Amino acid sequence: MAQAILLKAVENVGERGEVVDVSPGYLRNFLLPRKLAQAATPASIADAQRRQEAAERAARELADKAQENAALLSRTVLTIPQPAGDDGRLFGSVTAQDIVDAIKQARGMKIDRRKVQLDQAIRTTGTHMVTIEIHEGVTATVKTIVTAA
């Protein structure tokens, strides 16, 4: 058996960065020509482990930063003025993009509008709780106050 370090995920073999045992013919005729793997040497195995540890460390730092941002957003109260009638119904609506713009103005954070979880656009004045997905599995609830302008 020959050892190979996978450069990309290969179905039924392993994930990117793993050191796997494969037959020499499979390595020579399939994995190497398609640049899916490289032959494993002691130096390349050590390099792959360093890269994998660095990627895990970066993922942990990103998750920690997302937790901090979620805590900051949970303490944030957004006030969005919109034209409204006497009965409290808005002439337009408050959309996910409006909420993202208000967050950027208030906290300087860039958030993708698709991460704002609104079932429907906000069409009335008052207080609304809006859920925002900061990172995979990390969400924050932002208190949004819509006022008549």
DODRENPA-917296 format. One record per residue: residue number from 1; residue in three letters; x, z, y of N, C-alpha, C in turn. Coordinates in steps of 0.2 Angstrom, whole numbers, plus 2048, in hexadecimal, padded with zeros to 3 digits. Atoms other than C-alpha are relative to their C-alpha. Example, Ala and Ser with C-alpha at 12.3 -4.5 7.8 and 13.67 -1.06 7.14 Angstrom:
BEGIN
   resi   resn   nxx   nzz   nyy   caxx   cazz   cayy   cxx   czz   cyy
      1    ala   804   800   7FA    83E    827    7EA   804   800   806
      2    ser   7FC   7FF   7FA    844    824    7FB   7FC   803   805
REM end
This chain:
BEGIN
   resi   resn   nxx   nzz   nyy   caxx   cazz   cayy   cxx   czz   cyy
      1    met   804   800   7FA    800    800    800   804   800   806
      2    ala   7FC   800   7F9    806    7FC    812   7FC   804   805
      3    gln   803   7FC   7FA    802    807    821   7FF   7FB   806
      4    ala   801   804   7F9    7FB    7FF    831   7FC   805   805
      5    ile   804   7FC   7FA    7F5    806    842   7FB   7FB   802
      6    leu   805   805   7FD    7E5    7FE    847   800   800   807
      7    leu   800   801   7F9    7E5    7F7    858   7F8   7FF   803
      8    lys   807   801   7FE    7D2    7F4    858   7FC   803   7FA
      9    ala   804   7FE   806    7C4    7FB    84D   7FF   7FB   7FB
     10    val   802   805   805    7C2    7F2    83D   7FB   803   7FB
     11    glu   805   7FE   805    7B3    7F3    832   802   802   7F9
     12    asn   7FE   7FD   806    7B5    7FD    822   807   801   7FF
     13    val   7F9   7FF   801    7C7    800    826   801   807   804
     14    gly   7FF   7FA   7FC    7C8    80C    835   7FF   7FF   807
     15    glu   801   801   7F8    7C7    80F    848   807   7FF   803
     16    arg   7FA   801   7FC    7D3    80B    855   805   806   801
     17    gly   7FB   7FA   7FF    7E3    815    855   802   803   7F9
     18    glu   7FF   7FD   806    7E2    81A    843   805   7FD   7FC
     19    val   7FB   802   805    7F0    819    836   7FD   7FF   7F9
     20    val   803   801   807    7E9    811    826   804   7FD   7FB
     21    asp   7FC   804   806    7EF    80B    815   7FC   7FA   7FE
     22    val   803   807   801    7EB    7F9    812   805   7FD   7FB
     23    ser   7FC   804   805    7F1    7ED    805   805   7FB   805
     24    pro   7FB   804   7FC    801    7E3    80B   7FD   7F9   802
     25    gly   803   807   7FE    7F7    7D2    80A   7FB   801   805
     26    tyr   805   800   7FB    7E9    7D8    814   803   801   807
     27    leu   7FC   7FE   7F9    7F5    7DF    822   803   7F9   802
     28    arg   7FC   806   7FE    7FF    7CF    822   7FB   7FA   801
     29    asn   804   806   7FF    7F1    7C2    820   7FA   801   804
     30    phe   806   7FF   7FC    7E2    7CA    829   801   804   807
     31    leu   7FF   7FC   7FA    7E7    7D8    835   805   7FE   805
     32    leu   7FB   802   7FC    7F7    7D2    83C   7FE   7FA   804
     33    pro   801   806   7FC    7F2    7C0    841   7FA   801   805
     34    arg   805   7FF   7FB    7E2    7C6    849   801   806   805
     35    lys   7FE   7FB   7FC    7EB    7D4    852   7FC   806   800
     36    leu   804   7FA   801    7E0    7E1    84B   804   806   7FE
     37    ala   7FB   7FA   802    7EF    7EC    845   807   7FE   801
     38    gln   7F9   801   801    801    7EE    845   803   804   7FB
     39    ala   7FD   7FD   805    80D    7F3    838   802   807   802
     40    ala   7FE   7F9   7FF    810    806    837   807   801   7FF
     41    thr   7F9   7FD   801    822    80C    83A   7FF   807   803
     42    pro   800   7F9   7FD    826    81E    83E   800   800   807
     43    ala   800   800   7F9    829    81A    850   7F9   7FE   803
     44    ser   807   803   7FD    818    810    852   7FB   805   7FE
     45    ile   805   7FB   802    80F    81E    849   800   806   805
     46    ala   7FF   7FB   7FB    816    82B    855   7FD   7FE   807
     47    asp   802   803   7FA    812    81F    864   7F8   800   800
     48    ala   807   800   801    800    81D    85D   7FD   807   801
     49    gln   802   7F9   7FF    7FE    830    85C   800   803   807
     50    arg   800   7FE   7F9    804    833    86E   7FB   7FC   804
     51    arg   805   803   7FC    7F8    826    874   7F9   803   7FE
     52    gln   806   7FD   802    7EA    82D    86A   7FF   807   804
     53    glu   800   7F9   7FD    7EE    83F    871   7FE   7FF   808
     54    ala   802   801   7F9    7EE    838    883   7F9   7FE   801
     55    ala   807   803   800    7DD    82F    880   7FC   806   800
     56    glu   804   7FA   801    7D6    840    87A   800   804   806
     57    arg   7FF   7FC   7FB    7DD    849    888   7FC   7FD   806
     58    ala   804   803   7FA    7D6    83D    895   7F9   800   7FF
     59    ala   807   7FF   801    7C5    83E    88D   7FE   807   801
     60    arg   802   7F9   7FE    7C5    851    88E   800   801   807
     61    glu   800   7FF   7F9    7CA    850    8A0   7FA   7FD   804
     62    leu   806   804   7FD    7BC    843    8A4   7FA   805   7FE
     63    ala   806   7FC   802    7B0    84F    89B   800   806   805
     64    asp   800   7FA   7FC    7B6    85E    8A5   7FE   7FE   807
     65    lys   801   802   7FA    7B5    854    8B5   7F8   7FF   801
     66    ala   807   801   800    7A3    84F    8B0   7FC   806   801
     67    gln   803   7F9   7FF    79E    861    8AE   800   803   807
     68    glu   7FF   7FE   7F9    7A5    865    8BF   7FB   7FD   805
     69    asn   805   804   7FC    79B    857    8C7   7F9   802   7FF
     70    ala   807   7FE   801    78B    85C    8BE   7FE   807   803
     71    ala   801   7F9   7FD    78D    86E    8C4   7FF   7FF   808
     72    leu   801   802   7F9    78F    867    8D6   7FA   7FD   801
     73    leu   807   803   7FE    780    85C    8D5   7FA   804   7FE
     74    ser   806   7FC   802    775    869    8CD   7FF   805   806
     75    arg   801   7FC   7FA    778    873    8DD   7FE   7FC   806
     76    thr   801   805   7FB    775    864    8E8   7F8   7FF   801
     77    val   807   801   7FE    764    862    8F2   800   7FA   804
     78    leu   800   807   7FC    761    850    8F8   7F9   800   804
     79    thr   806   801   7FC    755    84D    906   800   7F9   802
     80    ile   801   807   7FF    74F    83B    907   7FA   7FF   805
     81    pro   806   802   7FC    744    836    916   7FE   7F9   7FF
     82    gln   803   806   801    738    828    913   7F9   7FF   804
     83    pro   807   801   7FD    729    821    91C   7FA   801   7FC
     84    ala   806   7FE   804    719    829    916   7FA   800   804
     85    gly   806   800   7FC    707    829    91A   7FE   808   801
     86    asp   802   7F9   7FE    6FD    839    91F   7FE   804   7F9
     87    asp   802   7FD   807    6F8    83C    90C   806   802   7FC
     88    gly   7FA   7FE   804    70A    83E    907   803   7FA   7FB
     89    arg   7FE   806   804    70B    82D    8FE   805   7FC   804
     90    leu   7FB   804   7FD    71B    823    902   7FD   7F9   801
     91    phe   801   807   7FF    719    811    909   804   7FC   7FB
     92    gly   7FC   803   805    727    80C    8FE   801   805   7FA
     93    ser   7FF   7FB   805    72F    817    8F1   808   801   800
     94    val   7F9   7FE   801    73F    820    8ED   803   7FE   7F9
     95    thr   7FE   803   806    749    817    8E0   807   803   7FE
     96    ala   7F9   7FE   802    759    81B    8D6   805   7FF   804
     97    gln   7FB   802   7FB    763    812    8E2   800   804   806
     98    asp   800   7FB   7FB    75D    81D    8F0   803   806   7FF
     99    ile   7FE   7FA   802    761    82C    8E7   808   800   7FF
    100    val   7F9   801   800    773    825    8E3   803   800   807
    101    asp   7FE   801   7FA    775    821    8F5   800   807   804
    102    ala   800   7F9   7FD    770    833    8FA   805   804   7FD
    103    ile   7FB   7FC   803    77C    83B    8EE   807   7FD   803
    104    lys   7FA   802   7FD    78A    830    8F4   801   802   807
    105    gln   800   7FD   7F9    786    835    906   801   807   800
    106    ala   800   7F9   800    784    847    902   807   803   7FD
    107    arg   7FA   7FD   804    793    84A    8F5   805   7FB   7FF
    108    gly   7FA   805   800    79D    83A    8F6   801   7FE   7F9
    109    met   7FF   802   807    79A    837    8E3   7FD   7F9   7FF
    110    lys   803   807   802    798    825    8DC   7FD   801   7F9
    111    ile   804   800   806    78A    825    8CF   7FD   7F9   7FF
    112    asp   804   806   802    783    816    8C6   7F9   801   800
    113    arg   807   7FF   7FF    771    814    8CA   7FC   800   7F9
    114    arg   803   800   806    76D    811    8B8   801   807   7FC
    115    lys   7FF   7F9   803    773    823    8B4   7FA   805   803
    116    val   806   7FB   7FD    764    82A    8BF   7FA   7FE   7FC
    117    gln   805   801   805    756    82D    8B3   7F9   802   804
    118    leu   806   7FF   7FD    746    82A    8BC   7FB   7FC   7FC
    119    asp   805   804   804    736    825    8B2   7FD   7FB   805
    120    gln   803   804   7FB    72E    81E    8C2   803   801   806
    121    ala   7FD   7FF   7F9    734    81C    8D4   7FB   806   803
    122    ile   803   7FB   7FD    72F    82B    8DE   7FC   7FD   806
    123    arg   805   803   7FB    71F    826    8E9   7FD   806   804
    124    thr   804   7FB   7FC    71A    837    8F0   805   805   804
    125    thr   7FC   7FC   7FD    722    843    8FC   800   807   7FC
    126    gly   800   7FA   803    727    854    8F6   807   801   7FC
    127    thr   7FA   7FE   804    734    85C    8EA   800   7FD   7F9
    128    his   800   803   806    739    852    8DB   807   802   7FC
    129    met   7FA   7FE   804    746    857    8CD   802   7F9   7FD
    130    val   7FD   806   803    751    848    8C8   806   801   7FC
    131    thr   7FB   7FF   805    75C    847    8B9   805   7FA   800
    132    ile   7FA   805   800    76D    83E    8BA   805   801   7FA
    133    glu   7FB   800   805    778    83A    8AC   807   7FF   803
    134    ile   7F9   800   7FD    78A    83E    8B1   805   7FC   7FC
    135    his   7FC   803   805    793    83A    8A1   7FC   801   7FA
    136    glu   804   800   806    78E    838    88F   7FF   808   7FE
    137    gly   802   7F9   802    784    848    88B   801   805   806
    138    val   800   7FB   7FB    787    850    89C   7FB   7FD   806
    139    thr   805   802   7FB    778    850    8A8   7FF   805   805
    140    ala   802   7FB   7FA    773    858    8B9   7F9   7FE   802
    141    thr   807   801   7FC    762    85B    8C1   801   801   807
    142    val   7FF   7FF   7F9    762    858    8D3   7F9   801   803
    143    lys   806   7FE   7FD    755    85F    8DE   7FF   7FB   806
    144    thr   801   806   7FB    74E    850    8E9   7FA   802   804
    145    ile   806   7FE   7FC    743    854    8F8   7FF   7F9   804
    146    val   802   806   7FC    73A    844    8FF   7FC   803   806
    147    thr   804   7FE   7FA    734    847    911   7FD   7F9   803
    148    ala   803   805   7FC    729    83C    91C   804   7FF   806
    149    ala   7FC   801   7FA    733    833    929   7FC   7FD   806
REM end
